[in-house]
Amino acid sequence: MGRPPSGGRRADPLEALGRRAESVPRGQLIELGQLILMALNHREDAWLVPVLTVVVAGGAATWAPWPAVAAWALLSVATVGVSQLALHRFLAQADHVTDSRPWLRLLATARLLPSVVWSLLPLFAWPGDHMAGRFFLILVLGAAMALRTSGTAPHPLVLRLQLVPPALALLVLTGTALAGPRASVSADAPGLALVLSSLLYPVFLYRMGRQTCLRMRHMLELQLDLTAAKRAADQANGAKSSFLATLSHEIRTPMTGILGLTQLLLETGLSMRQRDYVRTVHESGESLLAILNDVLDLSKVEAGKLEIERTAFDTGPLLDGVRNLMAGRAAEKGLDLQIRKGPGFPERLMGDPLRLRQVLLNLVGNAIKFTERGWVRISASADRLADGRLQFGIIVSDTGVGVPEAAQGRLFETFGQASAEVTRRYGGSGLGLAIAKQLVQAMGGEIGFHSRPGDGSHFWFTIPTAEPEAGTATGAMDPQATAIALPPLAVLVVEDVTANQVVLDALLRARGHKVTVAADGAAAVRLVARGRFDLVLMDMQLPGIDGLEAARRIRALPDATRAQVPVVATTANTDAADGGRCLAAGMDGFVTKPLRPEALVEAMHQAWVARGARVWPEEPATEGAAQLDMRQMDTVAQAIGPHDMPEFIAITARTLVETAERFLEKVSGGDLPGAGQAAHTLYGVAANVGLSGLSADARRAQQALRDDHPEIQRALAIRLRDNAEEAAEMLDRWLGEWLGGQPTASHSAVA
């Protein structure tokens, strides 16, 4: 088969042909492929045929008139040039050709012309009785037939046409030699052999060329089948990636609410039995999330999208962090969790600390899971290699049950487990060790184990690394330092899921931040445009305007100060490409769900510092009514009048507080109809006086009564009560400002 073009700007025409299988019938693809192969096989004719022409013409000129031989040579080079132009033109347009028949006629004619010209060589240089010249011409025609057969073999029609003219020329040469006047009985035998050879040689070449053509056609069919299979596999892989991304979002979003609310619930006053129930729910959620993370990591590894960093990290915090995370599980089983470092173990190394931590957690977690008594030991070393680098090595040893010999060969396979009994007893998905192996290999290392049933196991891995240069900063931040460095901020939380709103509100308020909630991107843009926020937490997937578009609109606000507010994306997706999309939209970072408090605070700190670490100055007390609709309040005041306005504000404020308290009481008692009536009343009262934020909270509370878990309803009720009290105080401040700052009777009512 022809070689594909090497280098250059054009891709392989055969590869391009395979990509057109969905738009061009298969028979047409095969025909085009045969023409392409033929064209590729003749790429060297541009220089090879002229050189051969000169050599043959020089030989023929020893007995034939040189003007005739020169004319033949010029005609030969001209026809080869025309043929090359046709072939190159076809290759240039092959990617877009759908009907091969016109091109077949053109290329067959273009390839037939040089064959005819070479077959006419005896006419321009007839040897007569010059036997050496006759044998020279027979040799030339035979070689030409062989060379042209190899080039035209991919297409049967052109192959047949190419063989006819030189075969006829051979018959003429040998026939005249046999019938010449000097022919005799003694010459009949070699002459007859010559004629017979002339007849058999084209047949032999045609038979070989036809077999080659059939093989090439079969190879073209196989190539098209392979291309179709690869395309189907790529589509399936893309569908799997899309499914996993959707699965990630659909699972991680509710998992944020489950883990967050159970964690908040554990911090409330619960009985011992209730606390055990809630802790079990929280641990089950963590286990489900771990399995999801394993599946997503395995998918990234299989798709070749796993990214390995190379940064300086401290070895002590890495090992101590793993021990601290696993110490609780080890203590529950009464195991001694140890760390041992080899002599001269460096304090800092180069590598990917997050992936190393993931591998370590997996190995240590397995060791604890399969060890009932005794100890689990992490042994760390760093040996100097011959090239000057270091080899970072870890051995995780235990005194557990060990690995049965029958299962040791498949232990690092995907979904591999020692046995069904082990799976039932200890659980697990069988993905952890497979992912650990892939991670270690991606970092250029090796992983293995040694185990004897009943005598524990020793899992090890080694990774080539180096010590960082002096002054190289570590890639990890200290979460404690982050928490200390972040002051109380005014944070806008943009989240459409009620449970996640509650979790974020509680997490941020517990750290001293002031929280405002928006349920969609359009509302977030409006709030930022007229509000005073130090940071925005923006969900990427929102109804209407998504988080990315909302971030772009915030960056385009005319007020430069508000347009530069730090924006941190919260997303349930784990694709690294999400980070690029966030940055392209003007965001300052992103954090994945379920939201970990330390990761959330770290992302907020990084974004806040990157934008200049500024905080809006405290607003004067009179500006607290900015959450009120001033035009609405002016309309109400004009209708009621200054004499009755204090009493109206007092009644409204008291109604807000009492209704919110009643809503909380009804929710706590399980009286959902009564709670719904209270939320409806609260919504109407708040809307009448322009408290849009409180009225929106009341609307969300009404929705929560229909859709959400009782714990979410209770959390919303507590937030609604607090907001109602703040709203009552705002009304009182507004009234004092409206009346010129004079004391009013509403103070006692609100209090």
C-alpha positions in Angstrom: 0.0 0.0 0.0 1.1 3.6 -0.5 2.7 5.4 2.2 0.8 8.4 3.7 2.3 11.8 3.2 4.9 12.4 5.9 4.8 15.8 7.6 3.4 18.8 5.8 0.2 20.6 6.3 -2.2 18.0 4.9 -3.4 15.1 6.9 -3.4 11.5 5.6 -6.1 11.2 2.9 -7.0 7.7 4.0 -7.6 8.9 7.6 -9.8 11.7 6.2 -11.6 9.2 4.1 -12.5 7.1 7.2 -14.0 10.2 8.9 -16.5 10.5 6.0 -18.0 7.1 6.5 -21.3 8.5 7.8 -21.9 10.8 4.8 -20.5 8.7 1.9 -21.8 5.2 0.9 -19.4 2.4 1.7 -18.9 1.4 -1.9 -18.0 4.9 -2.9 -15.5 5.0 0.0 -13.8 1.9 -1.2 -13.6 3.2 -4.8 -12.1 6.5 -3.5 -9.7 4.6 -1.3 -8.4 2.6 -4.3 -7.9 5.8 -6.3 -6.1 7.5 -3.4 -3.8 4.5 -2.9 -3.0 4.5 -6.7 -2.3 8.3 -6.5 -0.1 7.9 -3.5 1.9 5.1 -5.1 2.8 7.3 -8.1 4.1 10.3 -6.0 7.7 9.5 -7.0 7.1 9.4 -10.7 7.8 13.1 -11.0 11.6 12.4 -10.7 11.9 8.7 -11.2 10.4 8.4 -14.7 12.3 11.3 -16.2 15.6 9.7 -15.0 14.7 6.3 -16.4 13.6 8.0 -19.6 17.1 9.6 -20.0 18.8 6.3 -19.3 16.6 4.3 -21.8 17.0 7.1 -24.4 20.8 7.0 -24.1 20.8 3.2 -24.6 18.5 3.4 -27.6 20.5 6.2 -29.2 23.4 3.7 -29.7 21.6 2.2 -32.7 18.6 4.4 -33.4 18.6 8.0 -34.8 18.9 10.4 -31.9 16.2 12.9 -33.1 13.6 10.2 -32.9 14.8 9.0 -29.5 14.9 12.6 -28.2 11.3 13.1 -29.5 10.2 10.0 -27.6 11.9 11.1 -24.4 10.2 14.5 -24.6 6.8 12.9 -25.2 7.4 10.5 -22.3 8.3 13.3 -19.8 5.3 15.4 -21.0 2.8 12.6 -20.5 4.2 11.7 -17.1 3.9 15.4 -16.1 0.3 15.5 -17.2 -0.4 12.3 -15.2 1.3 13.8 -12.1 -0.8 17.0 -12.4 -4.0 14.9 -12.5 -2.9 12.8 -9.5 -2.0 15.8 -7.4 -5.2 17.6 -8.3 -7.2 14.5 -7.2 -5.3 14.2 -3.9 -5.9 17.9 -3.2 -9.7 17.4 -3.6 -10.0 13.8 -2.3 -11.4 15.0 1.0 -14.4 16.4 -0.7 -15.0 14.0 -3.6 -18.2 12.0 -3.3 -18.6 10.6 -6.8 -15.4 8.8 -7.9 -16.5 7.9 -11.5 -15.4 11.2 -13.2 -12.1 11.0 -11.4 -11.7 7.4 -12.4 -12.0 8.2 -16.1 -9.6 11.1 -15.8 -7.0 9.2 -13.8 -7.3 6.1 -16.0 -6.7 8.2 -19.1 -3.8 10.1 -17.4 -2.1 6.8 -16.4 -2.8 5.1 -19.8 -0.9 7.9 -21.8 2.5 7.2 -20.3 2.0 3.5 -20.8 1.2 4.0 -24.4 4.2 6.3 -25.0 6.5 3.8 -23.4 5.0 1.0 -25.6 5.7 3.1 -28.7 9.4 3.1 -27.9 10.1 0.4 -30.6 8.6 2.7 -33.3 11.0 5.5 -32.4 14.0 3.2 -32.0 13.3 0.1 -34.1 16.2 -2.3 -33.7 15.7 -4.1 -37.0 18.2 -7.0 -37.0 20.1 -5.4 -34.1 19.5 -8.3 -31.6 21.1 -6.5 -28.7 18.8 -3.6 -29.2 15.8 -5.9 -29.5 16.6 -7.6 -26.2 17.3 -4.2 -24.7 13.8 -3.0 -25.7 12.2 -6.2 -24.4 14.0 -5.8 -21.1 12.8 -2.1 -20.9 9.2 -3.0 -21.7 9.2 -5.8 -19.2 10.6 -3.6 -16.5 8.1 -0.9 -17.3 5.3 -3.4 -17.1 6.5 -4.5 -13.6 6.9 -0.9 -12.4 3.6 0.3 -13.7 1.8 -2.8 -12.3 3.0 -2.0 -8.8 1.7 1.5 -9.1 -1.7 0.7 -10.6 -2.4 -2.4 -8.6 -4.8 -0.7 -6.1 -7.3 -0.2 -8.9 -8.2 -3.2 -11.2 -9.4 -1.2 -14.2 -6.3 1.0 -14.4 -4.2 -2.1 -13.9 -5.7 -3.8 -16.9 -5.3 -0.7 -19.1 -1.7 -0.2 -18.0 -0.7 -3.8 -19.1 -2.3 -3.8 -22.6 0.0 -1.4 -24.5 3.4 -2.8 -23.4 2.1 -6.4 -23.8 1.2 -5.6 -27.4 4.6 -4.0 -28.0 6.3 -7.2 -26.6 4.3 -9.4 -28.9 5.3 -7.2 -31.9 9.0 -7.4 -30.9 9.1 -11.1 -30.4 6.8 -11.8 -33.3 9.0 -10.0 -35.8 12.0 -11.7 -34.4 10.5 -15.1 -34.9 9.1 -14.3 -38.4 12.2 -12.5 -39.7 14.1 -13.8 -42.7 17.0 -15.1 -40.6 14.7 -17.3 -38.6 15.7 -21.0 -38.9 14.9 -24.2 -37.3 17.7 -23.6 -34.9 16.3 -20.2 -34.1 12.7 -21.5 -33.8 13.1 -22.8 -30.3 14.5 -19.5 -28.6 12.1 -17.4 -30.8 9.2 -19.5 -29.7 10.3 -19.3 -26.1 10.5 -15.5 -26.5 7.0 -15.3 -27.8 5.7 -17.6 -25.2 7.4 -15.5 -22.4 5.9 -12.4 -23.9 2.4 -13.9 -23.6 2.9 -15.3 -20.1 4.7 -12.4 -18.6 1.7 -9.9 -18.7 -0.6 -12.7 -17.5 1.7 -13.3 -14.6 1.9 -9.6 -13.7 -1.8 -9.2 -14.0 -2.5 -12.1 -11.7 -0.1 -10.8 -9.1 -1.5 -7.3 -9.4 -5.0 -8.5 -9.1 -4.2 -10.4 -5.9 -2.5 -7.3 -4.6 -5.6 -5.3 -5.5 -7.8 -7.7 -3.6 -5.6 -7.5 -0.5 -5.5 -3.7 -0.6 -9.3 -3.6 -1.0 -9.6 -5.9 2.0 -7.2 -3.7 4.0 -9.3 -0.6 3.0 -12.4 -2.3 4.3 -10.6 -3.2 7.6 -9.3 0.4 7.9 -12.8 1.8 7.5 -14.2 -0.7 10.0 -11.5 0.2 12.5 -12.2 3.9 11.9 -15.9 3.3 12.5 -15.2 1.3 15.6 -12.8 4.0 16.9 -15.5 6.7 16.2 -18.1 4.6 18.0 -15.7 4.1 20.9 -14.9 7.9 21.1 -18.7 8.7 21.0 -19.3 6.1 23.8 -16.4 7.5 25.8 -17.8 11.1 25.3 -21.2 9.9 26.3 -19.7 8.3 29.4 -17.8 11.4 30.3 -21.0 13.5 29.8 -23.0 11.0 31.9 -20.4 11.0 34.7 -20.4 14.8 34.7 -24.2 14.9 34.9 -24.1 12.1 37.6 -21.5 14.1 39.5 -23.6 17.2 39.5 -26.9 15.4 40.3 -25.3 13.5 43.2 -23.0 16.2 44.6 -25.6 18.9 44.8 -27.9 17.0 47.2 -24.9 15.5 49.0 -23.9 19.1 49.9 -27.3 19.4 51.7 -27.1 16.0 53.3 -23.6 16.2 54.7 -23.9 19.9 55.6 -27.2 19.6 57.4 -26.3 16.4 59.2 -23.1 18.2 60.4 -25.1 21.1 61.6 -27.6 18.8 63.2 -24.8 17.1 65.1 -23.9 20.5 66.6 -27.4 20.8 68.1 -28.8 19.3 71.3 -29.6 15.7 70.5 -30.2 12.7 72.6 -27.6 9.9 72.4 -29.8 7.8 70.2 -30.5 10.7 67.8 -26.9 11.6 67.6 -26.0 8.0 66.7 -28.7 8.0 63.9 -27.5 11.3 62.5 -23.8 10.3 62.7 -24.7 7.1 60.8 -26.4 9.1 58.1 -23.4 11.4 57.8 -20.9 8.6 57.6 -23.1 6.8 54.9 -23.1 10.0 52.9 -19.3 10.3 53.2 -19.0 6.7 52.0 -21.2 7.3 49.0 -19.2 10.4 48.2 -16.0 8.4 48.4 -17.3 5.8 45.9 -18.4 8.6 43.5 -15.0 10.2 43.7 -13.3 6.9 42.9 -15.5 6.4 39.8 -14.8 9.9 38.6 -11.0 9.5 39.2 -11.0 6.2 37.3 -12.9 7.8 34.4 -10.3 10.6 34.2 -7.5 8.1 34.2 -9.0 6.0 31.5 -9.7 9.1 29.4 -6.1 10.4 29.9 -7.3 13.6 31.5 -5.6 13.0 34.9 -3.4 16.0 35.6 -0.3 15.5 37.8 1.3 18.6 39.4 4.9 19.0 40.3 5.4 21.4 43.2 7.3 21.6 46.4 5.6 20.1 49.4 6.5 19.4 53.1 6.7 15.7 53.8 6.0 16.1 57.5 2.5 17.7 57.1 1.7 15.2 54.4 2.4 12.1 56.6 1.0 13.7 59.8 -2.2 14.7 57.9 -2.8 11.2 56.8 -2.3 9.9 60.3 -4.5 12.5 61.8 -7.3 11.7 59.4 -7.1 7.9 60.0 -6.4 8.1 63.7 -10.1 8.0 64.6 -10.8 4.9 62.6 -7.7 3.2 64.0 -8.6 4.1 67.5 -12.1 2.7 67.1 -10.6 -0.7 66.4 -7.9 -0.4 69.0 -5.0 -0.2 66.5 -1.7 1.5 66.9 -1.1 3.8 63.9 2.6 4.5 63.5 4.8 6.6 61.3 8.5 5.8 60.8 10.9 7.8 58.7 14.2 6.5 57.4 17.5 8.1 58.2 18.1 11.4 56.4 14.5 11.6 55.2 14.1 15.1 53.6 11.6 17.6 55.0 10.6 18.8 51.5 10.3 17.1 48.1 8.9 17.8 44.7 5.8 16.1 43.5 2.0 16.2 43.6 1.0 16.2 47.3 -2.7 15.8 46.7 -2.2 12.6 44.6 0.3 11.2 47.0 -2.1 11.9 49.9 -4.9 10.1 47.9 -2.7 7.0 47.4 -1.6 7.0 51.1 -5.2 7.4 52.4 -6.3 4.5 50.2 -3.5 2.2 51.4 -3.8 3.2 55.1 -7.6 2.9 54.9 -7.4 -0.6 53.5 -4.8 -1.6 56.1 -7.1 -0.4 58.9 -10.2 -2.0 57.3 -8.5 -5.5 57.1 -6.8 -5.4 60.5 -8.7 -6.4 63.6 -5.9 -6.1 66.2 -2.3 -5.0 66.3 -0.9 -2.1 64.4 -0.6 -0.3 61.1 2.7 1.3 60.2 3.6 3.9 57.6 7.4 3.7 56.7 8.8 6.5 54.6 12.2 6.7 53.0 14.1 8.6 50.3 17.0 6.9 48.5 19.5 8.6 46.2 19.4 7.3 42.6 22.3 7.0 40.2 21.2 10.1 38.2 21.2 12.3 41.4 17.4 12.2 41.9 15.6 10.8 44.9 13.3 7.9 45.1 10.5 8.6 47.5 9.2 5.3 49.0 6.3 4.4 51.2 5.6 1.0 52.8 2.2 0.6 54.6 2.4 -2.5 56.8 -0.3 -4.1 59.0 -1.0 -7.2 61.1 -4.3 -7.9 59.3 -5.8 -10.9 57.6 -3.5 -10.7 54.5 -4.4 -11.4 50.9 -5.3 -14.9 49.7 -2.8 -16.2 47.2 -5.7 -16.9 44.7 -6.6 -13.2 44.7 -3.2 -11.6 44.6 -3.0 -11.6 40.8 -6.1 -9.4 40.4 -5.8 -7.1 43.4 -4.9 -4.0 41.4 -7.6 -4.7 38.7 -10.6 -2.5 38.4 -13.4 -3.7 40.7 -11.0 -6.4 41.9 -11.8 -7.9 45.4 -10.1 -10.7 47.2 -13.4 -12.7 47.3 -17.1 -12.3 47.6 -16.9 -13.1 51.3 -14.4 -10.3 51.8 -16.7 -7.9 49.9 -19.7 -8.8 52.1 -17.7 -8.6 55.3 -15.6 -5.5 54.7 -17.4 -3.7 51.9 -15.7 -1.5 49.3 -16.1 -1.0 45.5 -12.8 -2.5 44.4 -11.7 0.7 42.8 -9.3 2.1 45.4 -6.2 0.0 44.6 -6.8 0.3 40.8 -6.9 4.1 41.1 -3.8 4.1 43.4 -1.9 2.1 40.8 -2.9 4.4 38.0 -1.9 7.5 40.1 1.5 6.0 41.0 2.2 5.1 37.4 1.1 8.6 36.2 3.7 10.0 38.6 6.3 7.8 37.0 6.5 5.3 39.9 5.8 1.7 40.8 3.4 0.0 43.3 3.2 -3.5 44.6 2.7 -5.6 47.7 3.8 -8.7 49.6 1.3 -10.6 51.7 0.7 -13.9 53.4 -2.7 -15.0 54.5 -3.1 -14.5 58.3 0.3 -12.8 58.5 -0.5 -9.2 57.4 0.4 -7.3 54.3 3.0 -4.8 53.1 1.9 -2.5 50.4 4.6 -0.2 48.9 5.1 2.3 46.2 8.1 4.3 45.0 8.1 7.6 43.0 11.1 9.4 41.5 11.4 12.9 42.8 13.9 15.5 43.8 14.6 18.0 46.6 13.3 21.5 45.7 15.7 24.4 45.3 16.2 26.7 48.2 13.5 29.4 48.4 10.9 27.4 46.5 7.4 28.0 48.0 5.2 25.0 48.9 2.1 24.5 47.0 -0.3 24.0 49.9 -1.9 26.6 52.1 -2.5 26.2 55.8 -6.2 26.2 56.4 -5.8 27.5 59.9 -3.9 30.5 58.6 -6.6 31.1 56.1 -9.3 31.1 58.7 -7.4 33.7 60.8 -6.6 35.9 57.8 -10.2 36.2 56.6 -12.2 38.9 58.4 -16.0 39.0 58.6 -17.3 39.7 55.1 -20.6 40.6 53.5 -21.2 37.5 51.4 -23.8 37.1 48.6 -24.7 33.4 48.3 -26.2 32.6 44.9 -27.8 29.1 45.1 -31.1 27.7 43.8 -31.2 24.6 46.1 -32.8 25.4 49.4 -30.8 22.8 51.4 -27.6 24.3 50.1 -28.7 27.8 50.9 -29.3 26.7 54.5 -25.9 25.0 54.7 -23.9 27.9 53.3 -25.8 30.4 55.4 -25.0 28.4 58.6 -21.4 27.8 57.7 -20.7 31.4 56.9 -22.7 32.9 59.8 -20.8 30.6 62.2 -17.6 32.3 61.0 -18.9 35.8 61.5 -19.9 36.6 57.9 -23.1 38.5 57.0 -25.0 36.5 54.4 -27.5 37.5 51.7 -29.1 34.8 49.6 -30.1 34.9 45.9 -31.8 32.1 44.1 -30.8 32.8 40.5 -28.2 34.6 38.4 -30.4 37.6 37.4 -31.2 38.4 41.1 -27.5 38.1 41.9 -26.6 40.7 39.3 -29.3 43.1 40.6 -28.1 42.7 44.2 -24.5 43.3 43.4 -25.4 46.3 41.2 -27.1 48.1 44.2 -25.6 46.3 47.2 -22.3 46.3 49.1 -20.8 42.9 49.1 -17.3 41.8 49.8 -17.5 38.4 48.1 -19.9 36.4 46.0 -20.4 32.6 46.1 -21.9 31.7 42.8 -23.3 28.3 41.8 -22.4 27.5 38.2 -25.7 25.9 37.3 -28.6 28.3 38.0 -32.1 28.7 36.5 -32.3 31.3 33.8 -28.9 33.0 33.7 -26.3 30.5 34.8 -23.4 31.3 37.1 -20.9 32.0 34.3 -23.1 34.5 32.5 -24.0 36.2 35.8 -20.2 36.6 36.6 -19.7 38.1 33.1 -22.5 40.6 33.8 -21.2 41.5 37.2 -17.7 42.2 35.6 -19.5 44.5 33.1 -21.3 46.7 35.7 -20.6 50.4 35.3 -19.7 50.8 38.9 -16.0 49.7 38.9 -16.0 48.9 42.7 -19.0 46.6 42.4 -17.7 45.1 39.2 -14.5 44.0 40.9 -16.2 42.0 43.7 -14.5 38.6 44.2 -16.6 35.8 42.8 -16.0 32.2 43.8 -17.9 29.4 41.9 -19.4 26.5 43.7 -19.9 23.5 41.4 -20.8 19.9 41.6 -18.7 19.1 38.6 -15.1 17.9 39.0 -13.8 18.4 35.5 -10.6 20.5 35.5 -12.0 22.3 32.5 -14.6 24.0 34.8 -11.7 26.0 36.3 -10.8 27.4 32.9 -14.4 28.3 32.2 -14.7 30.1 35.6 -11.6 32.1 35.0 -12.7 32.9 31.4 -16.0 34.3 32.8 -14.2 36.6 35.2 -14.4 34.4 38.4 -11.6 34.2 40.8 -11.7 30.6 41.8 -14.0 27.6 42.3 -14.7 25.0 45.0 -16.4 21.7 44.4 -19.4 20.2 46.2 -20.0 18.8 48.7 -18.5 21.9 50.3 -15.9 21.3 53.0 -15.7 24.2 55.4 -11.8 24.4 55.2 -11.9 24.2 51.3 -14.6 26.8 51.1 -12.8 29.2 53.4 -9.5 28.7 51.6 -11.1 29.4 48.2 -12.8 32.5 49.6 -9.5 33.7 51.1 -7.6 33.2 47.8 -10.2 35.1 45.8 -10.5 37.9 48.4 -6.7 38.4 48.5 -6.4 38.3 44.7 -8.9 41.2 44.4 -7.1 43.4 46.8 -8.4 42.1 50.2 -10.8 45.1 50.5 -13.9 45.3 52.6 -16.8 47.7 52.2 -16.8 50.3 55.0 -19.6 50.0 57.6 -22.8 51.7 56.5 -24.4 54.3 58.7 -27.3 53.1 60.7 -29.7 55.1 58.6 -28.6 53.2 55.5 -29.8 49.9 57.0 -33.1 50.7 55.4 -31.6 50.2 52.0 -33.2 46.8 51.9 -36.6 48.5 52.1 -38.3 49.8 49.0 -38.2 53.5 49.7 -40.8 54.4 47.2 -43.2 51.8 48.6 -42.7 53.2 52.1 -43.2 56.8 50.9 -46.5 55.7 49.3 -47.6 54.0 52.5 -46.7 57.0 54.6 -48.6 59.4 52.4 -51.7 57.2 52.6 -51.6 56.8 56.4 -50.2 60.2 57.4 -47.7 61.2 60.0 -50.1 61.0 62.9 -50.9 57.3 62.5 -47.6 56.2 61.0 -45.9 55.3 64.3 -48.7 53.0 65.3 -48.8 51.4 61.9 -45.0 50.7 62.0 -45.4 49.3 65.5 -48.2 46.9 64.5 -46.3 45.9 61.3 -43.1 45.2 63.2 -44.9 43.2 65.9 -46.8 41.2 63.3 -43.6 40.3 61.5 -41.9 39.0 64.6 -44.9 37.2 66.0 -45.8 35.6 62.6 -42.2 34.4 62.2 -42.2 33.0 65.7 -45.6 31.3 65.0 -44.1 29.8 61.7 -41.2 28.4 63.7 -43.5 26.9 66.3 -45.8 25.3 63.7 -42.9 23.8 61.9 -41.4 22.4 65.1 -44.7 20.9 66.0 -45.3 19.4 62.6 -48.4 21.5 61.9 -47.6 22.2 58.2 -51.0 23.8 57.3 -50.6 26.2 60.2 -47.1 26.9 59.2 -48.2 27.6 55.6 -50.8 30.1 56.8 -48.1 31.9 58.9 -45.7 32.0 55.9 -48.5 33.4 53.7 -49.3 36.1 56.2 -45.6 37.0 56.6 -45.2 37.2 52.9 -48.1 39.6 52.5 -47.1 41.9 55.4 -43.5 42.1 54.2 -44.5 42.8 50.6 -46.9 45.6 51.7 -44.1 47.6 53.3 -41.4 46.9 50.6 -39.4 44.2 52.5 -38.5 42.3 49.3 -35.8 40.2 50.9 -38.1 39.0 53.7 -41.0 38.4 51.4 -38.7 36.3 49.2 -37.6 34.3 52.3 -41.3 33.7 53.1 -41.9 32.4 49.5 -39.0 30.0 49.9 -40.4 28.9 53.2 -43.7 28.1 51.6 -41.9 26.0 48.9 -39.9 24.2 51.6 -43.1 23.1 53.3 -44.1 21.3 50.1 -40.8 19.9 48.9 -38.1 19.7 51.7 -37.2 17.6 54.7 -38.4 18.7 58.1 -34.9 19.6 59.2 -34.5 22.0 56.3 -37.9 23.5 57.1 -36.8 24.1 60.7 -33.5 25.6 59.6 -35.4 28.0 57.2 -37.8 28.8 60.0 -35.0 29.9 62.3 -33.5 32.0 59.6 -36.9 33.5 58.8 -37.4 34.5 62.5 -34.0 36.2 62.6 -34.6 38.0 59.4 -38.1 39.2 60.7 -36.5 40.6 63.8 -33.9 42.5 61.7 -36.7 43.7 59.4 -38.6 45.0 62.4 -35.5 46.9 63.6 -35.1 48.4 60.1 -38.7 49.6 60.1 -38.1 51.3 63.4 -34.9 53.0 62.2 -36.7 54.1 59.0 -39.5 55.6 61.0 -37.1 57.5 63.2 -35.4 59.0 60.1 -38.8 59.8 58.5 -40.0 61.7 61.5 -36.8 63.6 61.9 -35.1 61.4 64.4 -37.8 61.7 67.2 -38.4 58.8 69.5 -41.5 56.8 68.7 -43.8 54.4 70.5 -42.7 51.6 68.3 -39.6 50.9 70.3 -41.3 49.0 73.0 -43.5 47.2 70.5 -40.6 46.0 68.5 -38.6 45.0 71.5 
